[in-house]
């Protein structure tokens, strides 16, 4: 599975929208990924320090696996705040697309640069 930045952004929005103290245990909405790929993205996001919780893929489980996501981390909030604007997000994707490959650190740096640029 390849990481999909749009999936990461969409999941962060869903997690942020959860009421405080109410973990995310199911997801709704349209994803270009299969349910198991979405759960794999949650695992990656936990490992990257974007979110707190647990996720485990299971090809036989309904929904692609089991997960309990409690909240965004400080880094997750920073990433989402920088990526919230569609203009900033699309400019970031264009810039990193030119590189051909990317790391999370690079994406976060470019997001911050684009956010500053759009501030004026």
C-alpha positions as CSV (number, residue, x, y, z in Angstrom):
1,X,0.0,0.0,0.0
2,X,1.2,3.5,-0.8
3,X,0.6,6.3,1.6
4,X,-2.1,8.7,0.5
5,X,-1.8,12.3,1.8
6,X,-5.4,13.0,1.1
7,X,-6.5,10.0,3.2
8,X,-4.3,11.3,6.0
9,X,-5.8,14.7,5.8
10,X,-9.3,13.4,5.7
11,X,-8.8,11.1,8.7
12,X,-7.3,14.0,10.7
13,X,-10.4,16.1,10.0
14,X,-12.7,13.2,11.1
15,X,-10.7,12.6,14.3
16,X,-10.6,16.3,15.1
17,X,-14.4,16.5,14.8
18,X,-14.9,13.8,17.4
19,X,-16.2,15.2,20.7
20,X,-13.6,15.3,23.5
21,X,-13.4,12.0,25.3
22,X,-15.2,10.1,22.6
23,X,-12.8,7.9,20.6
24,X,-13.2,7.2,16.9
25,X,-14.0,3.5,16.4
26,X,-15.7,3.6,13.0
27,X,-15.4,5.9,10.0
28,X,-17.8,7.1,7.4
29,X,-17.2,9.1,4.3
30,X,-15.9,8.3,0.9
31,X,-12.3,7.2,0.7
32,X,-10.4,6.2,-2.4
33,X,-8.8,3.5,-0.3
34,X,-10.2,0.1,0.7
35,X,-11.2,-0.1,4.4
36,X,-8.1,-2.1,5.2
37,X,-5.9,0.6,3.6
38,X,-7.7,3.2,5.8
39,X,-6.8,1.2,8.9
40,X,-3.2,0.9,7.7
41,X,-3.1,4.6,7.3
42,X,-4.3,5.0,10.9
43,X,-1.5,2.7,12.0
44,X,1.0,4.8,10.1
45,X,-0.4,8.0,11.6
46,X,-0.1,6.5,15.1
47,X,3.5,5.6,14.4
48,X,4.2,9.1,12.9
49,X,2.9,10.7,16.1
50,X,-0.1,12.4,14.4
51,X,-2.7,10.6,16.5
52,X,-3.0,8.6,19.7
53,X,-4.8,5.3,19.8
54,X,-4.6,1.7,18.6
55,X,-5.2,0.2,15.2
56,X,-4.7,-3.3,13.8
57,X,-5.6,-4.4,10.3
58,X,-7.6,-7.6,9.8
59,X,-8.5,-8.6,6.3
60,X,-11.4,-10.7,7.7
61,X,-12.9,-8.0,9.9
62,X,-15.7,-5.8,8.8
63,X,-14.2,-2.3,8.2
64,X,-10.6,-3.6,7.5
65,X,-9.6,-4.0,11.2
66,X,-10.1,-2.8,14.7
67,X,-9.1,0.7,15.9
68,X,-9.7,3.1,18.7
69,X,-8.4,6.5,18.0
70,X,-8.5,8.8,21.1
71,X,-7.3,12.2,19.8
72,X,-4.9,14.2,17.6
73,X,-1.5,14.9,19.0
74,X,0.1,18.4,19.0
75,X,1.9,17.4,15.8
76,X,-1.4,16.2,14.3
77,X,-3.0,19.5,15.1
78,X,-0.1,21.4,13.6
79,X,-0.3,19.3,10.4
80,X,-4.0,19.7,10.1
81,X,-4.0,23.4,10.8
82,X,-1.3,23.9,8.1
83,X,-3.2,21.6,5.7
84,X,-6.8,22.9,6.4
85,X,-6.8,25.5,3.5
86,X,-7.5,23.8,0.2
87,X,-5.2,26.4,-1.5
88,X,-2.3,25.6,0.8
89,X,-3.0,21.8,0.6
90,X,-3.1,21.8,-3.2
91,X,0.0,24.0,-3.5
92,X,1.9,21.6,-1.2
93,X,0.8,18.6,-3.2
94,X,2.0,20.3,-6.4
95,X,5.4,21.1,-4.9
96,X,6.0,17.6,-3.4
97,X,4.7,16.0,-6.6
98,X,7.6,17.6,-8.5
99,X,10.0,15.8,-6.2
100,X,8.6,12.4,-7.1
101,X,8.9,11.0,-3.6
102,X,8.5,12.5,-0.2
103,X,8.9,12.0,3.6
104,X,6.5,13.1,6.2
105,X,9.1,15.7,7.4
106,X,9.3,17.2,3.9
107,X,5.6,17.4,3.6
108,X,5.3,19.2,6.9
109,X,8.1,21.6,6.0
110,X,6.4,22.4,2.7
111,X,3.0,22.8,4.3
112,X,4.4,25.3,6.8
113,X,6.2,27.2,3.9
114,X,3.0,27.4,1.9
115,X,0.9,28.4,4.9
116,X,3.3,31.3,5.6
117,X,3.3,32.3,1.9
118,X,-0.5,32.4,1.9
119,X,-0.5,34.6,5.0
120,X,1.1,37.3,3.0
